[in-house]
């Protein structure tokens, strides 16, 4: 499968999210100059082949975790974020910004 330049831009940006922080799909799209591409960002990250891209640090616009998080599901995403001391609003929703 051929990956687009946008795909690699997404991976590069997500790699820069520091431990303990999260970004939304929409914020990533916006930072890359494609504000309407939040869904594309989600699809790219769902198919992430790189172990060093911390996809667990990306949530939806409401701070909700991903039901079908690729590496072990929503419980694994929560576990990783808790380990990084991310603050939660409720069980599966982080506090944004």
C-alpha positions as CSV (number, residue, x, y, z in Angstrom):
1,X,0.0,0.0,0.0
2,X,1.4,3.4,-1.0
3,X,1.3,6.0,1.8
4,X,0.7,9.6,1.0
5,X,2.8,12.6,2.1
6,X,-0.2,13.5,4.4
7,X,0.0,10.1,6.0
8,X,3.7,10.6,6.9
9,X,3.0,14.1,8.1
10,X,0.4,12.7,10.5
11,X,2.8,10.1,11.8
12,X,5.6,12.7,12.3
13,X,3.2,15.1,14.2
14,X,1.9,12.3,16.4
15,X,5.4,11.3,17.3
16,X,5.9,14.8,18.7
17,X,3.0,14.6,21.2
18,X,4.8,14.6,24.6
19,X,4.0,12.0,27.2
20,X,1.1,13.1,29.3
21,X,-0.5,15.1,26.5
22,X,-3.2,14.3,24.0
23,X,-4.4,15.9,20.7
24,X,-7.6,15.4,18.9
25,X,-7.9,14.1,15.4
26,X,-9.2,17.4,14.3
27,X,-6.4,19.4,15.9
28,X,-3.9,17.2,14.1
29,X,-5.7,17.8,10.8
30,X,-5.8,21.6,11.5
31,X,-2.1,21.7,12.4
32,X,-1.3,20.0,9.1
33,X,-3.4,22.6,7.1
34,X,-6.3,20.2,6.4
35,X,-8.9,21.2,9.0
36,X,-11.6,19.0,7.5
37,X,-9.5,15.9,7.5
38,X,-10.1,14.6,11.0
39,X,-11.6,11.4,9.8
40,X,-8.7,10.8,7.5
41,X,-6.3,11.3,10.4
42,X,-8.3,8.7,12.3
43,X,-8.1,6.2,9.5
44,X,-4.4,6.8,9.1
45,X,-3.7,6.2,12.8
46,X,-6.0,3.1,12.8
47,X,-3.6,1.6,10.2
48,X,-0.4,2.7,11.9
49,X,2.4,0.2,11.2
50,X,5.0,2.1,13.4
51,X,5.5,1.1,17.0
52,X,7.2,4.5,17.8
53,X,4.1,6.5,16.8
54,X,2.1,7.0,20.1
55,X,-1.5,6.7,18.7
56,X,-2.8,6.3,22.2
57,X,-2.3,10.0,22.6
58,X,-5.0,10.9,20.1
59,X,-8.6,11.2,21.0
60,X,-11.8,12.5,19.5
61,X,-13.0,16.1,19.7
62,X,-14.8,15.4,23.0
63,X,-11.7,13.7,24.5
64,X,-13.2,10.2,24.2
65,X,-10.9,7.3,23.7
66,X,-11.1,5.1,20.6
67,X,-13.4,2.1,20.9
68,X,-11.4,0.1,18.3
69,X,-7.9,1.3,19.4
70,X,-5.6,-0.9,17.3
71,X,-3.2,-2.1,20.0
72,X,-5.4,-3.8,22.6
73,X,-8.6,-1.8,22.5
74,X,-10.0,1.0,24.5
75,X,-8.8,-0.5,27.8
76,X,-5.2,-0.6,26.6
77,X,-5.4,3.1,25.4
78,X,-6.7,4.0,28.8
79,X,-4.0,2.1,30.6
80,X,-1.3,3.8,28.5
81,X,-2.7,7.3,29.1
82,X,-3.1,6.6,32.9
83,X,0.6,5.5,33.0
84,X,1.5,8.8,31.4
85,X,-0.6,10.7,34.1
86,X,-3.2,12.0,31.6
87,X,-6.2,13.4,33.6
88,X,-9.6,11.8,32.9
89,X,-13.0,13.4,33.0
90,X,-14.6,9.9,33.3
91,X,-13.6,6.3,32.6
92,X,-13.1,6.7,28.9
93,X,-12.9,10.5,28.4
94,X,-9.8,12.6,29.0
95,X,-9.8,16.2,30.1
96,X,-9.0,18.4,27.2
97,X,-7.0,21.6,27.2
